[in-house]
Amino acid sequence: MSVDRTLPLIVATPLFGAALLVGAGRRLPRSAAEVLGCLFAAGTAALALYASAGTPSSTARPLEWLGGWRPHGGAGVGIVLVGDRIGLGLATLVSLLVVAALAYAWRYFDEPPRRHAGSFPALVLLFQAGMCGFALAGDLFNAFVFFELMGVVAYALTGYRVEEARAVQGALVFGVVNSLGAYTTLLGIGLLYARTGELGLAQIGSALDAHPGGPDALVVAAFVLVAAGLLVKAAAVPFHFWLADAHAVAPTPVCMLMSGVMVELGVYGIARVYWTVFAGPGGIPAPDAHRALLALGVLTAVLGAVMCGLQRHLKRLLAYSTVAHTGLFLIGLAVLTPEGLGGVALYVLAHAGVKAALFACVGILLDRFGSVDEPELHGKGRQLPWVGVMFGTGGLALAGLPPFGTALGKAVTEEAVGGWATALFVVVSAVTGGAVLRAGARVFLGLGPVPGSGAAASRPADADAETTGKAEEPETRGGRLTRTPVSMLAVPTALLAGALAVGLVPGLRTGIGRAADAFTDHAGYLAAVLHGRATEPAATPPPHWTTAGVLWGLVATALAVGGALLAVRRPLGAEPARWTTPLRRLHSGHMGDYVAWFLAGVTLLGVLVV
């Protein structure tokens, strides 16, 4: 089978699996439904790997016009799937992480209601289909459809434990904020259609290129609206408020997917839309796009790192570290060069494995002790030595310890951005990694003052349980675990090994470098999709380890370890510093506040672009 014909199957396979589970799941036992879910997810991963490996070169762009509706004279109404290496790589990453999440969730939840054994794996397969479809879509409207399919399913998965009020509240916050992002995206697509009469990414880009001289107000407004919707999914400040609330209540396997790949797809969407539609002479000038992405990236990285360090709820801590790293991804993207994109791609690839592994470790703590509260878990993790090793390794990888892929991606991106950004990358990585190591030192090593003793007394009893992580209900069937299943230990181990392999496999980083060259070739994409002509972009040096990159990674790791050791000496019950009060009040949990900040974010993005 040709690679072109494989592209629709990457989307159709999980859709078919979900439909089968919804129908036949009413008659299947739970174990059979879970086996089918894993098989369909693994089959999709195999198809994505086959398509990626079967692509003739890193710069090739296999494509399939669904139904044979090919363009004529540069114009078309058909739906196209484009399988360049970056898109196929993301589809592969999504599928592999879905397999990991389903394997982790094997017989995980309480026994589902009668005749609903296939509900959870069916939802996860729909989630996979939406993410894969978005990664491969060459049509702006259908990319929006796939993205919203992903969002709707993520909303349902966030509130999967619908019997709990907090799960419903977190899901509603997620749904409302992401729905606002969807409305702005759809409005931006409407403006582009009004200007060009096209919905295909290549067709819109070609139509804008036909009118050089810079964008008018309509094109600028379209870019701002489309980008704002994508930045909501990416959890960039000030569109990020939904993320921690959703992660606090979502089941652990869902958190693995949301922080591992869903948020990163928002960053991918920004890159895809800019380089295919707005990078030409009639689009957004590079200095304007650079300014907007850089400013939002710095704001997101700094705020995410600070909020990460303030958390005691382990899921919220990891969620804010995702926000911080999203900021670093945006800064790398803001360079608007193949080198920057290549570094971000490596960073995203390794970060997905590390973050999913950390959430898996937190899930084991939750299901063993009924809590994700750092002070309450003090010393209890000694019973789980291997989980502690994985959690500490994940913290070191998050900080940028060579030779993990996170360190390589960070080093390459730092070099592409240059200057002061190196210090920012080091500090943000050290703060987020140090927060994880601090929590690990308290939970798994029992370091620091014991809660309840003098100055180390815990917070007042009326502290919000959703913020502290106390009194959480275990997610596994039968209540708290007395013995951790092998599958729950094997999954984070494999994910961390994958993150390590990203930094060690030379062929992988060479391929990503060539794929980044093709991804940023605006004219080449248009020629391939509209006219079927393959072009060779200018080659740039592939991502590689440098002495400076290794040294900065070691510095960030040392700072993370030192910061963690200093932090555990601080009394657990001590009130946060006064200067953090405005930041904590900013994250109020009130939906009205988040809607107001969403509107402020759209305005800020417009000001930065103009």
N, C-alpha and C positions, 0 to 999 in steps of 0.2 A: 504494500500500500504506500502511495506517495505521501510525502509530508503534508502537501496541500490538503489531501482528503482526510488526513488525521485531525486537522484543526477543529472541524465541527464535532468530532467524536469526543474531544477533550471536554467540551461543554455538555454534549448530549448524554454521555455516560453517567455522570452523577445525577442528572435530571431523571434519566430512566430509572436509576437505582432508587431515587427518592420516591418516584411514582409507584414502583414495585413494592417498596416497604410500606407506603401508605395503604395500598390495596391489600397486599398479601399479609402485611403485618398484623392484620386483625385475626389471622388464623395461625400465624407462626409463633412458636415459643420464643422467649426472649433471646436465648443463645443463638438461634438460627437468624433472627433479625440482626443481631450484632455482627455475626459472621458475614452476612450479606452486605452490611454497611461497610465493613473493612474491605471486602473483596471489591466492591465498586470503587471505593476511594483508591485502593491500590491499583486497580485497572486504569483509572484516570492518570495516576502518577506514572504508570508504565507508558501510557500513550504520550504524555508530555515529555518524558525522558527520550522516547523513541523519536519524537518530532525534533527535539533539541539536538540529539546526536545525529539525526539524519539530515539536518540542514547542511547544505554543501559547504558553507563557510560562515564565519561569524558575521559577515556583512550581508548575507543573503536574507531575503524577506519572502518566504513562502506565503502565499495568500490564497484564499478560497472565497469566491463570490457565491453566496448561498443561492441555490435555485438557478444558477447560471446567468444571473442578472449583471452582466459585465457593463462597464461604462462605455459610452460611445461618444467620441469626440471630446473626451475629458470630462463629460458629465454623466451622472448615473444616479439611479434610485435604489440600487441593490445594497444588500448588507454584506460587508466584507469582514473576514477575519484575517488578521495579519500576524504571522508567526515569526517576527524577528527574535534574535537570541535573548534580548532583555525580556520581552513579553513571554516567550516560552520558558525562560528561566524562572520568572515569577510564577507562572502556572505550575511548573514543577515543584517549586518551593511550597506553594499553597497546598498542592496535593500531598506531598510528603508530610507536611505538618498536620493535615487532616487525618492521614493514616496514624500518625503518632497520637493525636488527640483521641481518636476512636479506640486505639489500642489501650491508652491510659484509662479510658472510661469503660473498659470491659467489665460488665456486671458491676458498674460503679454506683449507680443511683439506687434508691429504694425501688422495690418491685413496681413497675409501671401499672397504671390501671388496666383492667382486663380489656383485651382487644386493642391495646395501644403500645405493643411491644416495640414497634418500629418507629415511634414518634421521634425520639432523640436522634438516632442515626439518619433518619430521613431529613430532619432539619439541618443536620451537619452537611449532608450531601447537597442540599439546596444552597447552603452557604458556600460550599466548594464550587458549585456551578456558577454562582454569581461572581465569585472572585476570579475564576479562570476566564469567564466570558469577558469581564472587564479588562483583564490583562491582554486579551487577544483582539478586542474589538477595534475595528478601523473606522467605525461610524460613531459620531458623537452622540447621537440620540440613543443608539443601542448600548453604547458604553454607559450612558445614564441609566438605562433600564437595568442592565446587569448590576450596576452599583446600587441601585435602589432595591433590587432583589436581595442583594447581600445585606443591605441595611435593614430591611423588613425581617429577614430571618434572624439577623443579629439581635434585633429587638425582641423577638420571640424567645431566643436562646437566653438572653439576659434575664428575662422574667420567667425562665423555665420552671422554677419552683414557685408557681403562682400562688400557692397557699400561704406564702410569707409576704407580709405587707411591704417589707423593705425591698424585696425583689421586684415587686410591682412598681414601687416608687422609682427605683433605679432604672427600670425599663422605660417608664414614662418619660423621665428626663432624657434618656437616650433617644426615644422616639420623637419627642418634640423638637429637640435641638437639631437632630439629623434631618427631620422633615423640613425645617426652615432652610437647612443647607440644600436640600433637594429642590425646594421652590426657587431659590436663587439660581441654581444650576440650570433648571429648566427655563427660567426667564432669560438667562444668558444665551442658551441654545436658540431660543426664539429670536433674539436679536440678531444672532449670526445668520439664522435662516432668512430673516427679513432682509439682511444686507446681501447675502450671496445666493439665496435660493437653493442651498445645498446643506446636507447633514453629514456627509462623509468628511472625515478629518482631512484627507488629501484634497478633496474638492473644495472645501472651505479655504484651506491654505492656498490653493492655486488661485481662487477667486480674489483673495486679499492681495496676493502677489501681483495680480494684474493691475492694481491701483497703488503703485509705489508712492512714497512721499510721507509715510507715517500714518498712524491711525487717526480717525476722527473720534468724536465723543461716543458714538454708538459702538465702535469697535472696542474702545477702552472700557466702556460700561459692560460689554459682553465678557471681556476678559476678567474683569473684577468679579462679576457675578458667578461665572463658571469656576474661577479659582477659589472663591469664598466657599462654595459648596464642597469642593475637594479638600480644602483646608479644615473643614469641620470633621470629615472622616479622618484626616491626618492628625487631629487633636492639636493643632497649632494654636498658640495663644493669640487672641482671646476667644478662640472657638473650642477650647479644650475642656470646659467644665464638666461635660458629660462623662468623660473617660473614667475618672477615679470613682464616681458614683456607680457607674455600670460595673466596673471591675470588682467593687466591694461586694456586690450581690450576685454576680454571674457565677455559674458553676465553673470550677477550675478548668476543665477541658475547653470551655468557651473562652476563658481568659487567655489560654495558650494561643488560641487562634486570633483573638482580637488584638493583643499586643504583638503577637509574632508576625502576622501578615496583614490584617485588615487595615491597621493604621498606616502601615508602609505603602499600601496601595493608594492611599490618598496622595502621598508624596510622588508615587509613580504617575498618578493621573496628572498632577501639575506638570511634570516633565514631559509627558506624552502630548498633552494639549499645547504646551508652549512650543515645542520643537516641530510639531507637525502643522500647527495652525498659525501661530503668532510669531514665529522666528523669521519670517520673510520680510521683504521690504515694505509690505503693507500692514504688518503686524505691530506688536509692541516693541519699541526700541530696546536693545539689550541693556543699556544703562538703567532704564526705568524698571525692567523686570528684575535686574540685579539688585537695585535699591530695595524694592518691595520684599523680595525673598530674603535678602540679607537681614533687613530690619526685623521681620517677623521671626526669622531663624534665631537671631540673638536673643530676642525677647522670650521666645519659647524655651530655648536652652537654659537661660538663667533662671526664669521662674520655675520651670520644671525641676531643676536641680535643687533649688531652695526648698520647694515644697516636698521633694523626695526626702530630704534630710530631716524634715519636721515630723514625718509620719511614724506612728507606732503600729498602725494597722498594716500588716505585711502586704496585703493585696494592693492597698492604696499606695504604699511605698513603691512597689514595682510599677504601678500604673503611672505615677509621676516620673519615674525614671524613663518610661517610654516617652512621655511628653518631652523630657529633656533631650533624649536622643533624636526625637523628631526634629527638634531645633537644629541639632548638628547636621542632620540630613539636609534640611533646607539651606543651611549655610553652604554646604558642599554643592548643592544644586544651583545656588545663586551665582557661582562662578561662570556657569553657562559654557563649560568646556567639556570635552570628552574625558579629560583627566579627573575633573571633579565628579562627573557622573560615574566613572568607573570606580572611584573610591567609595562613593555612596552605595553603589550596587554591592560591593564586597561587604561594606559595613552592614547593610540591610540583611544580607544573606547570613552572616554570622550572628548578628543580633537576634534574628528570629529563633535560632537554636538556643542561644543563651537565655533569652527571656522566657521562652516556652519551658525550658528546663527549670528555671527558678520558680515559675508558677506551679509546675508539677511538684516541686519540693514543698511549697507552701500548702498545696492541696493535701499532701501526706500529713503535714502537721495538723491541719484542720480536722482531718478524718481520724487522727489518732488521739488528739487532745481536745477537740471541740472549741478551738480558739485560734485566731490569727493575730492575737494581741502580743506584742513583743514583751512587755513586762510580765504578763500572765504566763508566758511560755518559758520564762527564765529558767535555764538549766534542764528543762524537761527533754530537750532534744538529745541529751546524752544517751537516751535509749535508742537513738536512730543514727549511729555513727556514719553509715554510708550516705544517708541523706544530708548529714552535716558536711561531709566531704564535697558532695555535689553542690550544695548551696554555697559553700566557700569558694569552690572553683568557679561557679557562675559569677560571684561577686568580683573575683579577680579578673575574669574575662570581660566583665562589664567595664571595669576600670581601664582595660586596655593592655593586659599582660601579654607580651609576645610569647609564643607564636600564634595565639588565637587569631581567628579571622577578624574579630572586632578590632584588635590592635592594628592589623594590616589595613583594614578599611579606614580606621581613624588616621593612621599615618599618611596614607595616600591622599585623603581628603585634606588633611592639614597642609600638606605640601602644595596641593592645588590652590588652596585659598591663600596661604602665606601670611606673613606678618603677624599681627596681633591675634589672629584666629587660632594660632597654635596654643597660646596661653589659655584661650577660652576652652578649646577642646580638652586640654589637660585638666583644667579645673573642673569642668562639668563631668568628665569621666571619673575623676577622683571623687567628687562629691557623691555621685550616684553609686559607684562601686563601693565607696566607703560606707554608705548607708546600708547596703546589703551586708557588708562584712561586719558592721556594728551589730546588726540584728542577729547575724549568725553567731557572733562571739557570745552574745547574751543567751541565745536560745540553745545552742549546741555545746557551748563550753562553760556556760554558767558564769561568765566574767561579769564584773561590776557588782554594785551593791544589790543585796537581796531585796525584792519588793516587800514593803510592809515594815521595814526596819528603819525607824527614825526618819532622817531626811530622805530616805529612799522610798517613802510611802507612795503608793500609787495615787492616781488621780481620784477625785471624789467619785462616790458611787453613782451619782447621777450623770456621769459623763456619757455622751452619746455612744451607744454600743456600736453603731455603724462606723464611727470614727476610731474607736479603740480596738474593735475586733473581738471584744469579749462575748461570751455566751452565744457563739455561732453554732448553728445546727450542722452536724456532720452531713456530708453529701452522699456518703456511701451507704449501701443497703445494710440494715441491721444495726445502725448507730455507729459508735466509735470502733475503729479498727483495733484489734489486738495483735494482728500480724499483717505487715504490709505485703500485698500481693506482688509477685515477681514482675508483673507487667507494669506496675506503677513505679518500680525501681529501674526497670530496663529502659523505659522511654526517656527519662531525663538523662540517663547515662549515654544513650545513643545520640541524643540531641547535642550534648556537650562535645561528644566525639566529632560530630559533624561540624560544629563551630570551629574546632581545632583543625580539622581537615581543610577548611576554607583558607586558613593561613599557611598551610603546608604544601598544598598541591599546586605546582607551578603552572600546569596546563590550564587550570581553572582561572587563575588571574590573567593569563594571556588571552584566553577566550573572552573574558569580560571586558578587557581593554579594547579588543577589536569590535565587540558588540556595542560598546559605548561610542566608538567612532561612527558606526552605522546609525545608531539611535539619534545622534545629534546632527546628522546630515539631512537637513530639511529638503533640499532639492532632490537628493537621492530617494527619499521616501515618496515624494510626489511622483517621480519618474517611475518607480517600481509599481505603485498602486494604480496610477492612471494610465500608464503606457506600457507596462510590463518590461521596462528597460532596467537592467541591473547596472548600477554604477559603483565604482570603487571610491570610498571616501579617503580623504587624506589620513595617513596613518600617524598615530601618536605613540609614544613609548608606553608599553603596557604597565599596569600597576606592579610594583615590586617593593621588596623590603629595602630600606635605606638605613644607614647607621643612625641618622638623626631620628628617624621614625621609631626605631627600636629604643633609643635612649629616652625619647619623650614618653613612650609607652611604659618604660620602667619607672620614670619619674612619676607618672600618673598613678601607677600601681603602688609605689612607695607612699605617696601622699594619701591614697585611699586606705592603706593599712595603718599608717600613722594616725589619720583622722579617726578611724574606727576605734583604735586603742584609746585615744583621748576621749572619745564620745562615751565609751562604756563606763568610764570613771564618773560620769555625771550622774547624779541621783535620778532614778527613773521617774520619780514623781515631781521633779522640779518643773515649774512653769516655763514655757518657752520664752525666749527673749522678747522684750516689748516691741522691738522693731518688726517682729514677725506677725504681730496682731493684725495689722491691715491686710496682710496676705491671707491669713486664715479666715478673716471675715469676708474677704472677697469670694471665697469658695463656700458660700452660705448654704448651698443645697436647695435654694429657692428657685423654682423654674423661671419666675418672672425676672430675677436678676440675670439668669443665664441668657434669656432672650434679649435683654437690654445689652448685654455684652456682645452678643452675636451681631446686633445692629451696629454697635460701636466698631466691631471688627471689620464689617463690610465698609464702613466709612473710612476707617484707618487704611485699609487696603487701597481704596480709591485714591486717597490723598497720596499714598506712597507711589502709586503708579503714575499719577499725573505729575 
